């Protein structure tokens, strides 16, 4: 394998170096405002700033802003907008809409309101960060003419805070300063030009590790008249950015796998489903850690998958093995595949979302199946302002839909952000665990039999793991393991793959499986009884049975 780890998100050019202004203009895009005019932060210490013409022969000494300008709210946004300050006070955790992950580039915005008769002029904002091992001042100068607007980064004091300064225990205070003479006799406002009004407030950074590990598997496709091999290196940056920006991550480790040969028809749904099953088997055969996601990326020369197949209207551009849980035993189903058509990076984020346990989100005309009825925002909109910490673009809360929907321009909602963060945090903790003691319960103990059945196509394999005792099982699907010394019936867990019709079967292997002589497997279901030849199963559940991927 070729390994490549993503660096923490590049520094936001909003306030770290004036040379970044050209990049802001190039990346502003059509979905967000042109941020090319946003002032860069003066990185000199506060006392070193000199602006305006001296009137007495002495350098101008900045003083607190006059005239009644008020900071009415403060937001932190590393993907979704989270209000951290309001009306001069602190917004506590219970009143916040989302998590703020540690060690991730973050946009801090201070919104202000102006009194009648305000004299337009340049004002400097200073963001003081302290605590958590941080002692830093960020600055932003802005020509203040009108009240702040959510849709315009240039209408707020905006600070691009570097990942290294986003630490648990971090506190903030923002003060506003005059930058030139002329306002000495202007009255002070009724409230101080700062947030909070007194002291400092917690930013609210989470004290958890948030890391994802993904293996991107480019497919070398050769079937019929189509021969196409995906160039993993060519799409790596775009895929990294899409997943990183919309998940509450501090680190994304993306590995580009060697090309995976496919010589079966990928213009039909059954071929797509087969590839997903093979991605599941591949991650198992390669001994991937339980928190690693595998994603097969293929080019079938632009053919539409799904037309006339009965799976759904239109083209099916991606498929996930299952909507997985947060257990190590779900590892083998953290696999998906997608097509190089349309916006493949968006398909990637969506399908990985399914393997993070996320269901579809309903939106007008989306026609998605298996929608999550607990989604809080009507019509699938994201509900809060989104922000890309790498492309420096805002996403409107009512014109963008959640990325698990089928509608329009997509971004991550606050609800989705929170749900995936909890999953990411759980899986990240596994990397921090020590090696299990001999004989302890772990993903390598026991084993699971997995099946993928669709329209006469069946694939069966085993993987490490077990089902929790309280895991839901089907009352109508049973796998019978017939051994030389008796029959062991096992109730199976059953689900249908998102976007399609493939039936997933998961059944724990009976006790002492590897020490008994298996003669026959039988699946009993409402549709009928079917025999499974043991020789057709890929036995991948333990080192002694492990086979290299073919």
matplotlib code that plots the C-alpha trace (Angstrom):
import matplotlib.pyplot as plt

x = [0.0, 1.0, 0.4, -0.4, -1.7, -3.5, -1.9, -4.2, -6.2, -4.2, -4.2, -7.2, -6.0, -8.6, -6.2, -2.9, -0.9, -1.6, -0.1, -3.1, -5.5, -5.0, -5.9, -9.1, -10.2, -9.5, -11.3, -14.4, -16.5, -20.1, -21.8, -20.3, -19.2, -16.1, -13.8, -10.9, -11.3, -11.2, -8.4, -5.5, -4.5, -1.7, 0.5, 2.6, 1.9, -1.0, 1.2, 3.2, 0.3, 0.5, -2.2, -3.4, -1.5, -0.2, -1.6, 0.8, 4.0, 3.5, 2.4, -1.3, -2.2, -5.3, -8.1, -11.4, -13.9, -16.3, -19.8, -21.8, -20.7, -21.8, -20.7, -24.0, -22.8, -19.7, -19.6, -17.0, -17.2, -15.0, -17.8, -21.0, -21.7, -21.8, -22.7, -20.3, -21.2, -24.4, -25.3, -22.0, -22.4, -21.4, -23.4, -23.3, -23.0, -26.7, -27.6, -25.0, -25.9, -22.7, -19.4, -16.2, -13.4, -9.9, -6.8, -8.8, -8.6, -11.6, -13.3, -14.3, -16.7, -17.7, -21.0, -21.7, -24.6, -24.2, -26.2, -27.9, -25.5, -22.5, -19.5, -18.1, -14.4, -11.8, -12.0, -9.6, -10.8, -8.4, -9.1, -7.3, -7.0, -5.8, -5.8, -5.1, -1.5, -2.4, -1.6, -2.2, -3.7, -5.3, -6.2, -8.6, -9.1, -12.4, -14.1, -17.2, -20.2, -23.2, -24.5, -23.0, -24.7, -24.4, -23.9, -20.9, -17.6, -16.4, -19.2, -18.0, -14.6, -13.4, -10.4, -8.9, -7.6, -4.9, -5.4, -2.5, -4.4, -7.7, -7.1, -9.3, -9.7, -9.3, -10.9, -11.5, -12.2, -12.7, -12.1, -12.7, -10.2, -10.1, -7.3, -6.9, -7.4, -10.7, -13.0, -11.5, -14.5, -17.1, -19.0, -18.5, -21.4, -23.7, -21.9, -18.2, -17.0, -16.0, -17.2, -17.8, -18.5, -16.2, -13.3, -13.0, -15.4, -14.7, -14.7, -15.9, -13.3, -13.9, -11.3, -11.3, -9.3, -11.1, -9.4, -10.6, -8.8, -9.9, -8.4, -9.3, -9.1, -8.8, -10.3, -8.6, -11.8, -11.7, -15.0, -16.4, -15.3, -14.4, -10.9, -10.3, -8.1, -8.8, -5.8, -6.0, -3.3, -5.3, -8.4, -6.7, -6.7, -10.3, -11.6, -9.6, -10.9, -14.6, -14.5, -12.3, -14.3, -17.7, -16.6, -15.6, -12.0, -8.7, -6.9, -7.8, -5.4, -6.1, -4.3, -4.3, -4.4, -2.8, -5.3, -7.9, -8.7, -12.4, -13.4, -17.1, -20.0, -20.1, -22.9, -25.5, -26.5, -25.4, -21.9, -21.8, -23.1, -20.5, -17.7, -19.0, -18.9, -15.4, -14.3, -15.7, -13.7, -10.6, -10.5, -10.9, -8.3, -5.8, -6.3, -7.4, -8.1, -11.7, -11.9, -10.7, -13.1, -12.5, -13.9, -13.7, -13.6, -14.3, -14.8, -17.1, -16.8, -19.7, -22.4, -25.5, -26.1, -29.7, -31.7, -34.2, -32.9, -35.7, -33.6, -34.6, -35.1, -32.1, -28.5, -27.0, -23.6, -22.6, -23.4, -22.4, -22.2, -24.5, -25.5, -23.1, -23.1, -20.3, -19.0, -15.7, -17.7, -19.2, -15.7, -16.2, -19.2, -17.3, -16.9, -18.5, -17.9, -18.6, -18.5, -16.3, -19.3, -20.8, -19.2, -17.6, -16.2, -19.8, -20.7, -17.7, -18.8, -22.4, -21.4, -18.8, -21.7, -23.7, -20.8, -20.7, -24.3, -26.1, -29.4, -30.8, -32.4, -35.7, -35.9, -38.4, -38.1, -35.2, -37.0, -34.6, -35.5, -34.9, -35.0, -34.2, -37.4, -35.6, -33.9, -34.8, -34.8, -37.7, -37.0, -33.6, -31.9, -28.7, -30.3, -27.2, -24.4, -21.8, -18.2, -15.4, -12.2, -10.1, -12.1, -13.0, -16.7, -19.9, -22.9, -26.4, -28.6, -31.7, -30.2, -28.0, -29.2, -27.7, -25.1, -27.1, -30.0, -30.4, -31.1, -29.2, -26.1, -25.1, -23.2, -23.2, -26.0, -25.4, -27.4, -25.3, -22.1, -22.9, -23.9, -20.8, -18.6, -19.8, -19.0, -15.6, -14.8, -15.7, -13.7, -10.7, -10.5, -9.7, -6.3, -5.5, -6.2, -3.4, -3.0, -5.6, -4.6, -4.3, -7.8, -9.6, -12.7, -11.8, -12.5, -10.4, -12.4, -15.2, -16.3, -19.2, -20.7, -21.7, -23.8, -24.9, -27.9, -29.5, -31.4, -29.8, -26.3, -24.9, -21.6, -20.6, -17.5, -16.5, -14.9, -13.6, -16.1, -19.3, -22.8, -23.7, -26.2, -28.8, -28.3, -31.5, -32.0, -34.5, -37.3, -37.6, -34.0, -31.9, -28.6, -28.2, -24.6, -24.6, -21.6, -20.6, -21.7, -25.0, -26.9, -26.5, -29.3, -28.4, -30.8, -29.3, -29.2, -30.8, -30.6, -31.0, -28.2, -28.9, -29.8, -30.5, -32.0, -29.1, -30.0, -27.3, -27.1, -24.9, -24.8, -22.3, -20.3, -21.3, -19.1, -16.0, -16.6, -13.0, -12.8, -15.8, -16.3, -18.7, -20.6, -23.4, -24.8, -28.5, -30.3, -33.9, -35.9, -39.5, -38.5, -37.5, -34.6, -31.2, -28.1, -24.7, -21.7, -18.9, -16.4, -18.2, -17.4, -14.3, -13.0, -11.5, -12.4, -9.1, -5.4, -5.5, -8.3, -7.1, -6.7, -5.0, -7.3, -7.4]
y = [0.0, 3.6, 5.5, 9.2, 11.1, 14.4, 17.2, 19.3, 21.7, 24.5, 27.8, 29.9, 32.8, 35.1, 36.3, 34.7, 36.2, 39.0, 37.0, 34.7, 37.3, 35.9, 32.4, 33.7, 35.2, 32.0, 29.8, 31.9, 29.9, 30.5, 29.1, 31.6, 35.2, 36.6, 36.8, 38.3, 41.6, 40.2, 41.8, 39.7, 39.7, 41.9, 39.4, 42.0, 42.3, 44.7, 47.5, 47.5, 48.5, 52.1, 53.5, 57.0, 60.3, 61.6, 65.0, 65.9, 64.5, 61.4, 57.9, 57.3, 55.1, 52.9, 53.2, 51.2, 51.9, 54.7, 55.5, 52.6, 49.7, 46.4, 42.8, 41.0, 37.5, 35.4, 32.2, 29.5, 27.5, 24.6, 23.1, 24.3, 27.6, 27.2, 30.3, 30.7, 34.2, 36.3, 39.7, 40.0, 36.7, 33.0, 30.4, 27.3, 23.8, 23.0, 25.9, 25.1, 23.4, 21.5, 20.1, 22.0, 19.5, 20.1, 20.9, 21.9, 25.2, 27.2, 30.4, 32.8, 35.5, 38.5, 40.1, 43.7, 46.2, 49.9, 52.8, 55.5, 58.2, 55.9, 57.4, 54.8, 54.1, 51.4, 49.5, 46.9, 43.7, 41.8, 38.1, 37.1, 33.4, 31.9, 28.6, 25.1, 26.1, 28.9, 32.6, 34.3, 37.5, 37.5, 40.9, 41.9, 45.4, 46.3, 49.3, 49.3, 50.9, 48.7, 45.9, 42.5, 39.9, 36.1, 35.8, 38.2, 37.3, 40.9, 42.3, 40.6, 40.5, 37.2, 35.3, 32.2, 30.5, 27.9, 24.3, 24.4, 27.1, 25.2, 23.3, 22.0, 24.6, 27.5, 30.8, 33.9, 37.6, 40.1, 43.8, 46.6, 49.5, 52.8, 52.8, 56.5, 59.9, 61.7, 59.9, 61.0, 63.2, 60.6, 59.2, 55.7, 53.2, 51.9, 48.6, 48.0, 47.3, 43.7, 40.2, 38.9, 42.2, 41.1, 38.7, 35.7, 32.9, 29.3, 28.5, 25.0, 22.8, 19.1, 17.1, 14.1, 12.6, 12.7, 10.8, 8.8, 6.2, 5.5, 3.2, 4.4, 1.5, 2.5, -0.1, -1.4, -2.1, -4.4, -5.6, -5.6, -2.5, -0.5, -0.6, 2.1, 2.4, 5.1, 7.3, 7.4, 10.1, 12.4, 12.4, 12.1, 15.8, 16.4, 13.4, 14.3, 17.8, 16.8, 14.2, 16.3, 19.5, 17.8, 15.6, 16.9, 15.7, 16.8, 14.3, 12.2, 9.4, 8.5, 5.5, 5.0, 1.2, -0.5, -0.9, -3.6, -5.7, -6.0, -8.1, -8.4, -6.2, -2.8, -1.4, -3.3, -3.0, -6.6, -5.7, -2.7, -4.9, -7.5, -4.9, -3.7, -7.2, -7.7, -4.4, -5.9, -9.1, -7.2, -5.2, -8.4, -10.3, -7.5, -7.5, -3.9, -2.4, -2.3, 1.5, 1.6, 2.3, 0.8, 2.6, 1.2, 3.8, 2.7, 4.1, 2.1, 4.6, 6.7, 4.0, 4.6, 1.9, 1.3, 2.2, -0.6, -2.7, -1.9, -0.7, 2.9, 5.7, 7.2, 6.1, 4.5, 6.0, 4.5, 1.8, 0.9, -2.5, -1.6, 1.1, 0.1, 0.3, 1.5, -1.9, -3.5, -6.4, -4.1, -3.7, -5.9, -3.8, -0.5, -0.8, 0.9, 1.8, 4.6, 5.6, 8.3, 10.2, 13.6, 14.7, 11.5, 13.2, 13.9, 10.3, 9.3, 11.4, 10.1, 6.4, 6.7, 8.3, 5.1, 3.1, 5.6, 4.6, 7.4, 7.0, 9.0, 12.4, 13.2, 16.2, 17.4, 15.3, 13.3, 9.9, 8.4, 5.3, 4.4, 8.0, 9.0, 10.4, 12.1, 14.7, 18.1, 20.5, 20.5, 19.5, 18.3, 21.7, 22.0, 24.5, 26.5, 28.2, 25.9, 26.8, 25.0, 25.4, 24.5, 26.1, 29.2, 29.1, 29.7, 27.4, 28.9, 27.1, 27.0, 26.6, 23.6, 20.1, 17.6, 15.4, 12.3, 13.5, 13.4, 17.1, 20.0, 21.5, 19.6, 20.2, 18.8, 19.9, 20.5, 17.4, 15.2, 16.8, 15.9, 12.3, 11.5, 13.2, 10.8, 7.8, 9.3, 9.7, 6.2, 4.6, 7.0, 5.7, 2.2, 3.5, 4.6, 1.2, -1.1, -4.6, -6.9, -9.4, -13.1, -14.6, -11.3, -10.6, -8.7, -8.4, -11.5, -13.7, -15.9, -15.0, -13.9, -15.4, -12.7, -13.1, -10.7, -12.0, -10.3, -11.5, -14.9, -13.6, -14.8, -14.1, -15.6, -15.0, -14.9, -12.1, -11.7, -10.4, -11.4, -10.0, -8.6, -10.6, -7.8, -7.2, -7.4, -10.6, -11.6, -13.8, -15.3, -15.9, -18.7, -20.1, -23.8, -25.1, -28.8, -30.5, -34.1, -34.1, -32.2, -29.1, -25.6, -23.2, -19.5, -16.5, -14.0, -10.3, -9.0, -5.7, -4.3, -2.3, 1.5, 2.4, -1.2, -4.6, -6.6, -8.6, -8.6, -11.7, -11.7, -14.7, -15.5, -18.7, -21.4, -22.1, -24.2, -23.7, -24.2, -27.5, -29.1, -30.6, -28.5, -30.5, -28.1, -24.6, -23.9, -20.5, -20.7, -17.6, -16.7, -16.7, -20.4, -22.6, -22.4, -24.5, -22.9, -25.0, -24.6, -24.5, -21.3, -19.4, -17.3, -18.2, -15.0, -14.9, -16.0, -16.2, -20.0, -19.6, -16.3, -16.2, -13.4, -11.4, -12.7]
z = [0.0, -0.5, 2.7, 2.9, 6.0, 5.7, 7.6, 9.8, 7.8, 6.2, 8.1, 7.4, 5.4, 7.0, 9.7, 9.6, 6.8, 4.3, 1.5, 1.6, 0.2, -3.3, -2.2, -0.6, -3.8, -5.8, -3.3, -2.6, -5.0, -6.0, -2.9, -0.5, -0.3, -2.0, 1.0, -0.9, 0.9, 4.4, 6.4, 7.4, 11.1, 12.2, 13.9, 15.7, 19.5, 20.4, 21.4, 18.2, 16.0, 14.6, 12.2, 11.3, 11.2, 14.5, 15.6, 18.3, 17.0, 19.0, 17.8, 18.1, 21.0, 20.3, 22.9, 23.3, 20.5, 21.2, 20.0, 21.2, 18.9, 20.5, 20.0, 20.3, 19.6, 19.0, 16.9, 16.5, 13.2, 12.2, 10.0, 11.5, 13.3, 17.1, 19.1, 22.1, 23.2, 23.3, 24.6, 26.5, 28.2, 27.8, 25.9, 28.0, 26.6, 27.0, 24.7, 22.0, 18.7, 18.1, 19.3, 18.8, 18.2, 19.5, 17.3, 14.2, 12.3, 13.4, 12.3, 15.1, 14.1, 16.2, 15.1, 16.0, 16.0, 15.5, 17.0, 15.0, 13.9, 13.8, 12.0, 9.5, 10.3, 10.7, 14.0, 15.2, 17.0, 19.2, 20.0, 23.2, 23.6, 26.9, 28.8, 27.6, 27.2, 24.8, 25.1, 21.8, 20.4, 16.9, 15.3, 12.6, 11.2, 9.4, 7.9, 10.1, 8.2, 8.9, 11.2, 10.7, 8.4, 8.6, 4.8, 4.6, 6.3, 5.6, 7.8, 10.9, 12.7, 11.5, 12.9, 11.4, 14.5, 13.8, 14.9, 17.3, 19.3, 19.5, 22.8, 25.6, 28.4, 25.9, 26.9, 24.8, 25.0, 22.2, 22.5, 19.9, 19.5, 17.7, 15.1, 14.4, 16.1, 15.9, 18.4, 21.7, 22.5, 21.3, 24.3, 25.4, 24.9, 27.6, 27.5, 27.0, 23.4, 24.2, 24.6, 27.2, 29.0, 31.8, 32.0, 29.6, 28.6, 27.6, 23.9, 24.8, 23.0, 23.5, 25.3, 23.0, 20.2, 16.8, 14.1, 11.1, 9.1, 5.6, 2.9, -0.6, -3.1, -6.8, -9.1, -12.2, -14.2, -17.3, -18.6, -22.1, -24.0, -20.8, -19.4, -16.8, -13.8, -11.2, -10.4, -6.6, -6.3, -8.7, -6.5, -3.1, -2.2, -3.2, -1.4, 1.8, 1.8, 1.3, 4.2, 6.5, 6.2, 6.9, 9.8, 13.3, 12.9, 14.0, 11.8, 8.7, 7.8, 4.2, 2.6, -1.2, -1.8, -4.7, -7.7, -7.1, -10.3, -11.2, -14.2, -13.7, -15.0, -13.1, -15.2, -13.1, -9.5, -8.8, -9.9, -7.5, -4.7, -5.4, -5.3, -1.9, -0.6, -1.9, -0.2, 3.1, 2.5, 1.4, 4.7, 6.7, 4.7, 5.2, 8.9, 9.0, 12.5, 13.4, 13.1, 9.5, 6.6, 3.1, 0.0, -3.5, -6.3, -9.8, -13.3, -15.5, -18.4, -17.2, -17.4, -15.3, -12.7, -11.8, -14.9, -15.5, -12.6, -10.3, -7.4, -7.7, -10.2, -11.8, -11.4, -8.3, -7.9, -4.6, -2.1, 1.5, 3.0, 5.8, 8.3, 10.9, 14.7, 17.0, 17.9, 16.9, 15.6, 12.9, 11.5, 8.4, 7.3, 7.3, 3.6, 0.6, -3.0, -5.4, -9.0, -10.7, -12.1, -11.1, -7.9, -6.7, -3.5, -2.4, -3.0, -0.9, 2.0, 1.8, 1.6, 4.4, 6.3, 6.0, 7.4, 10.3, 11.1, 9.3, 7.5, 4.6, 5.2, 3.5, 1.3, -1.3, -4.5, -3.1, -3.1, -0.6, 1.3, 5.0, 6.1, 9.6, 11.1, 14.0, 11.7, 13.2, 10.2, 7.7, 4.1, 4.9, 5.1, 7.2, 9.6, 10.6, 8.7, 7.5, 6.7, 4.9, 6.8, 3.7, 0.8, 3.0, 1.9, 3.8, 3.3, 3.7, 6.2, 4.1, 0.6, 1.4, 2.3, 4.6, 2.8, 3.7, 1.5, -2.2, -2.7, -4.3, -2.8, 0.3, 3.5, 7.0, 9.3, 13.0, 13.8, 11.5, 12.8, 16.4, 15.5, 13.5, 16.1, 18.7, 16.4, 15.5, 19.2, 20.0, 17.2, 17.9, 21.5, 20.1, 18.9, 22.5, 24.0, 24.9, 23.5, 24.9, 27.5, 26.3, 26.2, 26.6, 24.6, 21.4, 17.7, 17.0, 19.4, 18.0, 14.5, 12.3, 9.2, 6.7, 3.6, 0.8, -1.2, -4.2, -7.2, -7.2, -6.4, -3.1, -1.4, 2.0, 4.1, 7.7, 9.8, 13.4, 15.9, 17.7, 18.1, 21.5, 23.5, 23.2, 19.5, 17.6, 15.6, 13.0, 14.1, 10.6, 9.5, 10.9, 9.8, 10.6, 11.1, 10.6, 12.2, 12.4, 16.0, 15.7, 14.3, 15.8, 14.7, 15.0, 14.7, 12.2, 12.1, 8.9, 7.1, 3.6, 2.0, 1.5, -2.1, -3.1, -2.5, -1.2, 1.9, 4.6, 6.8, 9.9, 12.2, 15.0, 14.5, 17.1, 20.0, 19.3, 15.6, 14.5, 16.5, 15.0, 11.5, 9.5, 6.9, 5.7, 6.0, 5.6, 5.5, 6.5, 5.6, 4.7, 1.0, 1.4, 2.4, 0.7, 1.1, 1.3, 0.4, 2.9, 0.0, -1.3, 1.9, 2.3, 5.8, 7.1, 10.8, 12.4, 11.6, 11.1, 8.5, 7.0, 3.2, 1.3, -0.9, -4.4]

ax = plt.figure().add_subplot(projection="3d")
ax.plot(x, y, z, "-o")
ax.set_aspect("equal")
plt.show()
